[in-house]
Amino acid sequence: MKLSKFCDENLIQFDLRASGKKEAIEELVDLAARSNMIKDREVLLRDIIAREELVTTGVGYGVAFPHAKTGATKGIVIAFGRSDKGIDFDAMDHQPVHLLFLIAAPEDAVGAHLNVMSSLSFMMRSEDNRSKLKKAGSPGDVLALMDSLT
């Protein structure tokens, strides 16, 4: 699966300003809302926050995957944000998060949604891939890495 088909250069930001989880989610939702697939920014924000309140999506190793199945999107959208200083995201390992992938999926996209989550999770298990994302100099570098595992 080519993950870049769900993302583009306009949905990638290397200098997230947030220091906390809610602000980071808001920044990522603003990024995602640049996609013509997003129908309603406010509904997306509400649904991502509601999902995050169930259990943190800060999975450890400096990575978080805030996500939701939502009526706010017409298709799967991935937004990527990086924070060099790190964000307090209530991660499972209690460490700051530096690499964040927001995934928005339509409510009926169960299989595709899980495939995207699984692919991103597999990619982020590699310390080498995390390092490449921390050093990426252009959105094209991020998109290329997203597609390198397919």
Secondary structure, DSSP 4 states (H G I P E B T S, - for coil): --GGGG--GGGEES----SBHHHHHHHHHHHHTTSTTBS-HHHHHHHHHHHHHHS--EEETTEE--EEEETTBSS-EEEEEEEEEEEB---TTSPPEEEEEEEEEETT-HHHHHHHHHHHHHHHT-HHHHHHHHH--SHHHHHHHHHHT-
